[in-house]
Amino acid sequence: MVGLILGAGLAVFAIGGSTYLFFAGGYAPVATAAAPMPFEKLLARQALHARLEKEMPTTVPTTATEANLLAGATVYRNHCASCHGLPGRPEAAFTRQMFPPAPHLFKGKGVTDDELGETYWKAANGIRLTGMPGFRGILTDDQLWQVSLLLAKANELPPVVQRALATPD
C-alpha cells in the first residue's frame, strides 16, 4: 500500500514538474499563429460555458425597438466593428492574425442563436485570452443591452438599422 501511495505521489510530482518545465522552458505555443495546445480549446470552451451558466442574466431589461437597435448599431460601429466586421464589408486584415480569430458577427448566423444574456455577459465581461475586452465601465448597461439586442436580431434588422450599419464612416 505504501508503494502505491509513493508511486502515485511520484507520478503527480513528475507530471507537475514536466508541465512546469514545458511552460518555463518556453515550449508552450504563445504566438497567435501557433497551433493550440492539446485540449486548449476544449478546456477554454468548457470553462466559459460553466461561467456563463452561473452568471449570465436571464431577464432582459429592454426591448428590441427601432430606437434601441439604432443605438446598438452606433455602439457596435464605435466599439465592435473593427474586430467583428460590418455587414457586406470584408474583415480587417489584422483580424486574421488574432487567436482565436474574432468571429464576423454579420456573416452566417453570428450570435443570433445565442441567448441574449450570453451576448450581454460576453460584451460586459470580455473573454480571457481571446482579445475580447470587457466593456463594463466603458459602456453603460443600456448600451451593452442595446448592442446585444442588435446582434441577436442581426438577421432581421429593420432597413433603417441596416443602413446605419452600412453607411461608410
Salt bridges, closest charged atoms under 4 A:
GLU55 OE2 - ARG51 NE 2.64
GLU91 OE2 - ARG96 NH1 3.54
ASP113 OD2 - LYS109 NZ 2.85
GLU118 OE2 - LYS122 NZ 2.84
GLU156 OE2 - LYS153 NZ 3.61
ASP169 OD1 - ARG77 NH2 2.32
